[in-house]
Amino acid sequence: MPLTLGWDVSGVVEAVGENVNTFKPGDEVYSRPDIKRDGAYAEYIAVKASEVAFKPKTVDHIHAAAVPLAGITAWHCLFEAAGLTAGQRVLIHAAAGGVGSYAVQLARWKGAHVIGTASARNQDFLFQLGADEIIDYQTTQFEDVVEPVDVVFDTVGGEVQERSWQVVKPGGILVSVISPPPEEKAAAHQCRSAYVFIQPRADWLSEIAQLIDSGQVKPIVETVLSLSQAGEAHKLSEGGHTRGKIVLQVATA
């Protein structure tokens, strides 16, 4: 303490350090600042140049701010941890959420067969994002209907993670952002496991920005609130039923 919350930011550069040559005042950028510093719930934030990328040109700051944490997380889990490639099958839990909605689009872009778990209200939405199969988790046990997959992307944890071992192919991988999948479970199912907690990656943000500008990926924003409504935003997020992202609009200029 004192602590300013916030892990996602999109805005305009106000000033740069004397050794910064990549950016200049007036540039529109976005970032996932280092977790040790936080600070995005504010009018101004100091961010290392190595954590910043030029924001996508085709979206406004509200939609750009919805990208960094969730976009980097999906990229890291699918491509770095799991090594997802074209033609593979991936099961994405909570596919309509902040991370899940990017994972669906990135996996589709890579050429994978995309299966998502979601409520019935989000099925059409996810088909539009590029999912091939949607399982209504409220009425169907996914392990009863999913054919074996190469990758399970766990954004839920708990019993959902435990049940997911049943659908991972031998040699496949279960990657989680909630809790480390036990190595002994992976060994028992002849597959791999990974736990991901991401840090800033400006190079990945640059690649995601290109995908957004080319129309391959679309940031999904369900709710926009003011900075003074941060508490309400957190309550909505804790409910676990947000489609895409919630964004705090700090400035209107």
Contacts in CASP RR format, 6 or more apart in sequence:
PFRMAT RR
TARGET T0000
AUTHOR 0000-0000-0000
METHOD contacts of the structure
MODEL  1
MPLTLGWDVSGVVEAVGENVNTFKPGDEVYSRPDIKRDGAYAEYIAVKAS
EVAFKPKTVDHIHAAAVPLAGITAWHCLFEAAGLTAGQRVLIHAAAGGVG
SYAVQLARWKGAHVIGTASARNQDFLFQLGADEIIDYQTTQFEDVVEPVD
VVFDTVGGEVQERSWQVVKPGGILVSVISPPPEEKAAAHQCRSAYVFIQP
RADWLSEIAQLIDSGQVKPIVETVLSLSQAGEAHKLSEGGHTRGKIVLQV
ATA
3 38 0 8 1.000
4 38 0 8 1.000
4 39 0 8 1.000
4 40 0 8 1.000
4 41 0 8 1.000
4 42 0 8 1.000
4 45 0 8 1.000
5 38 0 8 1.000
5 39 0 8 1.000
5 40 0 8 1.000
5 41 0 8 1.000
5 230 0 8 1.000
6 33 0 8 1.000
6 38 0 8 1.000
6 39 0 8 1.000
6 40 0 8 1.000
6 41 0 8 1.000
7 32 0 8 1.000
7 33 0 8 1.000
7 35 0 8 1.000
7 38 0 8 1.000
7 40 0 8 1.000
7 68 0 8 1.000
7 69 0 8 1.000
8 30 0 8 1.000
8 31 0 8 1.000
8 32 0 8 1.000
8 40 0 8 1.000
8 65 0 8 1.000
8 66 0 8 1.000
8 67 0 8 1.000
8 68 0 8 1.000
8 69 0 8 1.000
9 30 0 8 1.000
9 31 0 8 1.000
9 32 0 8 1.000
9 33 0 8 1.000
9 39 0 8 1.000
9 40 0 8 1.000
9 45 0 8 1.000
9 47 0 8 1.000
9 65 0 8 1.000
9 68 0 8 1.000
10 28 0 8 1.000
10 29 0 8 1.000
10 30 0 8 1.000
10 31 0 8 1.000
10 55 0 8 1.000
10 61 0 8 1.000
10 62 0 8 1.000
10 64 0 8 1.000
10 65 0 8 1.000
10 67 0 8 1.000
10 68 0 8 1.000
11 28 0 8 1.000
11 29 0 8 1.000
11 30 0 8 1.000
11 55 0 8 1.000
11 61 0 8 1.000
11 64 0 8 1.000
11 65 0 8 1.000
12 26 0 8 1.000
12 27 0 8 1.000
12 28 0 8 1.000
12 29 0 8 1.000
13 23 0 8 1.000
13 24 0 8 1.000
13 25 0 8 1.000
13 26 0 8 1.000
13 27 0 8 1.000
13 28 0 8 1.000
13 29 0 8 1.000
14 25 0 8 1.000
14 26 0 8 1.000
14 44 0 8 1.000
15 25 0 8 1.000
16 23 0 8 1.000
16 24 0 8 1.000
16 25 0 8 1.000
16 49 0 8 1.000
17 49 0 8 1.000
20 49 0 8 1.000
22 49 0 8 1.000
22 52 0 8 1.000
23 29 0 8 1.000
23 49 0 8 1.000
23 52 0 8 1.000
27 54 0 8 1.000
28 54 0 8 1.000
28 55 0 8 1.000
28 61 0 8 1.000
28 64 0 8 1.000
29 52 0 8 1.000
29 53 0 8 1.000
29 54 0 8 1.000
29 55 0 8 1.000
30 52 0 8 1.000
30 53 0 8 1.000
30 54 0 8 1.000
30 55 0 8 1.000
30 56 0 8 1.000
30 61 0 8 1.000
30 64 0 8 1.000
30 65 0 8 1.000
30 67 0 8 1.000
30 68 0 8 1.000
30 205 0 8 1.000
30 209 0 8 1.000
31 47 0 8 1.000
31 51 0 8 1.000
31 52 0 8 1.000
31 53 0 8 1.000
31 68 0 8 1.000
31 200 0 8 1.000
31 202 0 8 1.000
31 205 0 8 1.000
32 51 0 8 1.000
32 68 0 8 1.000
32 69 0 8 1.000
32 72 0 8 1.000
32 198 0 8 1.000
32 200 0 8 1.000
32 201 0 8 1.000
32 205 0 8 1.000
33 39 0 8 1.000
33 40 0 8 1.000
33 45 0 8 1.000
33 47 0 8 1.000
33 48 0 8 1.000
33 51 0 8 1.000
33 200 0 8 1.000
34 48 0 8 1.000
34 51 0 8 1.000
34 199 0 8 1.000
34 200 0 8 1.000
35 199 0 8 1.000
37 46 0 8 1.000
39 45 0 8 1.000
41 227 0 8 1.000
41 230 0 8 1.000
41 248 0 8 1.000
41 250 0 8 1.000
42 250 0 8 1.000
43 250 0 8 1.000
43 251 0 8 1.000
48 200 0 8 1.000
50 200 0 8 1.000
50 202 0 8 1.000
51 200 0 8 1.000
51 202 0 8 1.000
52 202 0 8 1.000
53 202 0 8 1.000
53 203 0 8 1.000
53 205 0 8 1.000
53 206 0 8 1.000
53 209 0 8 1.000
54 206 0 8 1.000
54 209 0 8 1.000
55 61 0 8 1.000
55 64 0 8 1.000
55 209 0 8 1.000
56 63 0 8 1.000
56 64 0 8 1.000
56 67 0 8 1.000
56 208 0 8 1.000
56 209 0 8 1.000
56 212 0 8 1.000
56 213 0 8 1.000
57 209 0 8 1.000
57 213 0 8 1.000
58 212 0 8 1.000
58 213 0 8 1.000
58 215 0 8 1.000
59 212 0 8 1.000
59 219 0 8 1.000
62 221 0 8 1.000
62 224 0 8 1.000
62 247 0 8 1.000
62 249 0 8 1.000
63 219 0 8 1.000
63 221 0 8 1.000
63 247 0 8 1.000
64 219 0 8 1.000
65 247 0 8 1.000
66 98 0 8 1.000
66 219 0 8 1.000
66 220 0 8 1.000
66 221 0 8 1.000
66 244 0 8 1.000
66 245 0 8 1.000
66 247 0 8 1.000
67 102 0 8 1.000
67 205 0 8 1.000
67 208 0 8 1.000
67 209 0 8 1.000
67 212 0 8 1.000
67 219 0 8 1.000
68 205 0 8 1.000
69 198 0 8 1.000
70 98 0 8 1.000
70 99 0 8 1.000
70 100 0 8 1.000
70 101 0 8 1.000
70 102 0 8 1.000
70 244 0 8 1.000
70 245 0 8 1.000
71 99 0 8 1.000
71 102 0 8 1.000
71 106 0 8 1.000
71 204 0 8 1.000
71 208 0 8 1.000
72 198 0 8 1.000
72 200 0 8 1.000
72 201 0 8 1.000
72 204 0 8 1.000
72 205 0 8 1.000
72 208 0 8 1.000
73 99 0 8 1.000
73 102 0 8 1.000
73 177 0 8 1.000
73 196 0 8 1.000
73 198 0 8 1.000
74 99 0 8 1.000
74 100 0 8 1.000
74 102 0 8 1.000
74 103 0 8 1.000
74 106 0 8 1.000
74 153 0 8 1.000
75 102 0 8 1.000
75 106 0 8 1.000
75 201 0 8 1.000
75 204 0 8 1.000
75 207 0 8 1.000
75 208 0 8 1.000
76 196 0 8 1.000
76 198 0 8 1.000
76 201 0 8 1.000
76 204 0 8 1.000
77 103 0 8 1.000
77 153 0 8 1.000
77 175 0 8 1.000
77 177 0 8 1.000
77 194 0 8 1.000
77 196 0 8 1.000
78 84 0 8 1.000
78 90 0 8 1.000
78 103 0 8 1.000
78 106 0 8 1.000
78 107 0 8 1.000
78 110 0 8 1.000
78 151 0 8 1.000
78 153 0 8 1.000
79 106 0 8 1.000
79 110 0 8 1.000
81 173 0 8 1.000
81 175 0 8 1.000
81 194 0 8 1.000
81 196 0 8 1.000
82 90 0 8 1.000
82 150 0 8 1.000
82 151 0 8 1.000
82 153 0 8 1.000
82 173 0 8 1.000
82 175 0 8 1.000
82 194 0 8 1.000
83 151 0 8 1.000
83 173 0 8 1.000
84 90 0 8 1.000
84 107 0 8 1.000
84 110 0 8 1.000
84 112 0 8 1.000
84 150 0 8 1.000
84 151 0 8 1.000
85 110 0 8 1.000
85 112 0 8 1.000
86 110 0 8 1.000
86 111 0 8 1.000
86 112 0 8 1.000
87 111 0 8 1.000
87 112 0 8 1.000
87 113 0 8 1.000
88 112 0 8 1.000
88 113 0 8 1.000
88 149 0 8 1.000
88 150 0 8 1.000
88 151 0 8 1.000
89 112 0 8 1.000
89 113 0 8 1.000
89 115 0 8 1.000
89 147 0 8 1.000
89 148 0 8 1.000
89 149 0 8 1.000
89 150 0 8 1.000
89 151 0 8 1.000
90 103 0 8 1.000
90 107 0 8 1.000
90 112 0 8 1.000
90 113 0 8 1.000
90 114 0 8 1.000
90 115 0 8 1.000
90 149 0 8 1.000
90 150 0 8 1.000
90 151 0 8 1.000
90 152 0 8 1.000
90 153 0 8 1.000
91 115 0 8 1.000
91 116 0 8 1.000
91 117 0 8 1.000
91 142 0 8 1.000
91 146 0 8 1.000
91 149 0 8 1.000
91 151 0 8 1.000
91 152 0 8 1.000
91 153 0 8 1.000
91 164 0 8 1.000
91 167 0 8 1.000
92 100 0 8 1.000
92 103 0 8 1.000
92 104 0 8 1.000
92 107 0 8 1.000
92 114 0 8 1.000
92 115 0 8 1.000
92 116 0 8 1.000
92 117 0 8 1.000
92 153 0 8 1.000
92 155 0 8 1.000
93 116 0 8 1.000
93 117 0 8 1.000
93 152 0 8 1.000
93 153 0 8 1.000
93 154 0 8 1.000
93 155 0 8 1.000
93 156 0 8 1.000
93 157 0 8 1.000
93 160 0 8 1.000
93 164 0 8 1.000
94 100 0 8 1.000
94 117 0 8 1.000
94 118 0 8 1.000
94 155 0 8 1.000
94 156 0 8 1.000
94 240 0 8 1.000
95 101 0 8 1.000
95 103 0 8 1.000
95 104 0 8 1.000
95 116 0 8 1.000
95 117 0 8 1.000
95 118 0 8 1.000
95 122 0 8 1.000
95 126 0 8 1.000
95 131 0 8 1.000
95 134 0 8 1.000
96 118 0 8 1.000
96 119 0 8 1.000
96 122 0 8 1.000
96 125 0 8 1.000
96 126 0 8 1.000
96 243 0 8 1.000
96 244 0 8 1.000
97 155 0 8 1.000
97 220 0 8 1.000
97 242 0 8 1.000
97 243 0 8 1.000
97 244 0 8 1.000
97 245 0 8 1.000
98 220 0 8 1.000
98 242 0 8 1.000
98 244 0 8 1.000
98 245 0 8 1.000
99 155 0 8 1.000
99 177 0 8 1.000
100 153 0 8 1.000
100 155 0 8 1.000
100 244 0 8 1.000
101 126 0 8 1.000
101 129 0 8 1.000
101 220 0 8 1.000
101 243 0 8 1.000
101 244 0 8 1.000
102 217 0 8 1.000
103 153 0 8 1.000
103 155 0 8 1.000
104 114 0 8 1.000
104 116 0 8 1.000
104 126 0 8 1.000
104 129 0 8 1.000
104 130 0 8 1.000
104 131 0 8 1.000
105 129 0 8 1.000
105 130 0 8 1.000
105 216 0 8 1.000
105 217 0 8 1.000
105 218 0 8 1.000
106 211 0 8 1.000
106 217 0 8 1.000
107 114 0 8 1.000
108 114 0 8 1.000
108 129 0 8 1.000
108 130 0 8 1.000
108 131 0 8 1.000
109 211 0 8 1.000
109 216 0 8 1.000
109 217 0 8 1.000
112 151 0 8 1.000
113 132 0 8 1.000
113 133 0 8 1.000
114 130 0 8 1.000
114 131 0 8 1.000
114 132 0 8 1.000
114 133 0 8 1.000
115 131 0 8 1.000
115 132 0 8 1.000
115 133 0 8 1.000
115 134 0 8 1.000
115 135 0 8 1.000
115 146 0 8 1.000
115 149 0 8 1.000
116 126 0 8 1.000
116 131 0 8 1.000
116 133 0 8 1.000
116 134 0 8 1.000
116 135 0 8 1.000
117 134 0 8 1.000
117 135 0 8 1.000
117 136 0 8 1.000
117 137 0 8 1.000
117 142 0 8 1.000
117 160 0 8 1.000
118 126 0 8 1.000
118 134 0 8 1.000
118 135 0 8 1.000
118 136 0 8 1.000
118 137 0 8 1.000
119 136 0 8 1.000
119 137 0 8 1.000
119 138 0 8 1.000
119 241 0 8 1.000
120 136 0 8 1.000
120 138 0 8 1.000
120 139 0 8 1.000
122 134 0 8 1.000
122 243 0 8 1.000
123 134 0 8 1.000
123 136 0 8 1.000
125 243 0 8 1.000
126 134 0 8 1.000
127 134 0 8 1.000
129 218 0 8 1.000
129 220 0 8 1.000
133 146 0 8 1.000
135 142 0 8 1.000
135 145 0 8 1.000
135 146 0 8 1.000
141 163 0 8 1.000
142 163 0 8 1.000
142 167 0 8 1.000
143 163 0 8 1.000
143 164 0 8 1.000
143 166 0 8 1.000
143 167 0 8 1.000
146 167 0 8 1.000
147 167 0 8 1.000
148 167 0 8 1.000
148 168 0 8 1.000
148 169 0 8 1.000
149 167 0 8 1.000
149 168 0 8 1.000
149 169 0 8 1.000
149 172 0 8 1.000
150 169 0 8 1.000
150 172 0 8 1.000
150 173 0 8 1.000
151 172 0 8 1.000
151 173 0 8 1.000
151 174 0 8 1.000
151 175 0 8 1.000
152 164 0 8 1.000
152 167 0 8 1.000
152 168 0 8 1.000
152 173 0 8 1.000
152 174 0 8 1.000
152 175 0 8 1.000
153 175 0 8 1.000
154 160 0 8 1.000
154 161 0 8 1.000
154 164 0 8 1.000
154 174 0 8 1.000
154 175 0 8 1.000
154 176 0 8 1.000
154 177 0 8 1.000
154 178 0 8 1.000
154 181 0 8 1.000
155 176 0 8 1.000
155 177 0 8 1.000
155 178 0 8 1.000
156 178 0 8 1.000
157 176 0 8 1.000
157 178 0 8 1.000
157 179 0 8 1.000
158 178 0 8 1.000
158 179 0 8 1.000
161 174 0 8 1.000
161 176 0 8 1.000
161 178 0 8 1.000
161 179 0 8 1.000
161 181 0 8 1.000
164 174 0 8 1.000
165 174 0 8 1.000
165 185 0 8 1.000
165 186 0 8 1.000
165 188 0 8 1.000
165 189 0 8 1.000
165 191 0 8 1.000
168 174 0 8 1.000
168 189 0 8 1.000
168 191 0 8 1.000
169 191 0 8 1.000
170 189 0 8 1.000
170 190 0 8 1.000
170 191 0 8 1.000
171 190 0 8 1.000
171 191 0 8 1.000
171 192 0 8 1.000
172 191 0 8 1.000
172 192 0 8 1.000
173 191 0 8 1.000
173 192 0 8 1.000
173 193 0 8 1.000
173 194 0 8 1.000
174 181 0 8 1.000
174 186 0 8 1.000
174 191 0 8 1.000
174 192 0 8 1.000
174 193 0 8 1.000
174 194 0 8 1.000
175 181 0 8 1.000
175 193 0 8 1.000
175 194 0 8 1.000
175 195 0 8 1.000
175 196 0 8 1.000
176 193 0 8 1.000
176 194 0 8 1.000
176 195 0 8 1.000
176 196 0 8 1.000
177 195 0 8 1.000
177 196 0 8 1.000
177 197 0 8 1.000
179 195 0 8 1.000
180 193 0 8 1.000
180 195 0 8 1.000
181 193 0 8 1.000
181 194 0 8 1.000
181 195 0 8 1.000
182 193 0 8 1.000
183 193 0 8 1.000
185 193 0 8 1.000
186 192 0 8 1.000
186 193 0 8 1.000
208 217 0 8 1.000
211 217 0 8 1.000
212 218 0 8 1.000
212 219 0 8 1.000
219 245 0 8 1.000
220 243 0 8 1.000
220 244 0 8 1.000
220 245 0 8 1.000
221 244 0 8 1.000
221 245 0 8 1.000
221 246 0 8 1.000
221 247 0 8 1.000
222 242 0 8 1.000
222 243 0 8 1.000
222 244 0 8 1.000
222 245 0 8 1.000
222 246 0 8 1.000
223 233 0 8 1.000
223 236 0 8 1.000
223 242 0 8 1.000
223 246 0 8 1.000
223 247 0 8 1.000
224 246 0 8 1.000
224 247 0 8 1.000
224 248 0 8 1.000
224 249 0 8 1.000
225 232 0 8 1.000
225 233 0 8 1.000
225 246 0 8 1.000
225 247 0 8 1.000
225 248 0 8 1.000
225 249 0 8 1.000
226 248 0 8 1.000
226 249 0 8 1.000
226 250 0 8 1.000
227 248 0 8 1.000
227 249 0 8 1.000
227 250 0 8 1.000
229 248 0 8 1.000
230 248 0 8 1.000
233 246 0 8 1.000
233 248 0 8 1.000
236 242 0 8 1.000
236 246 0 8 1.000
237 246 0 8 1.000
END
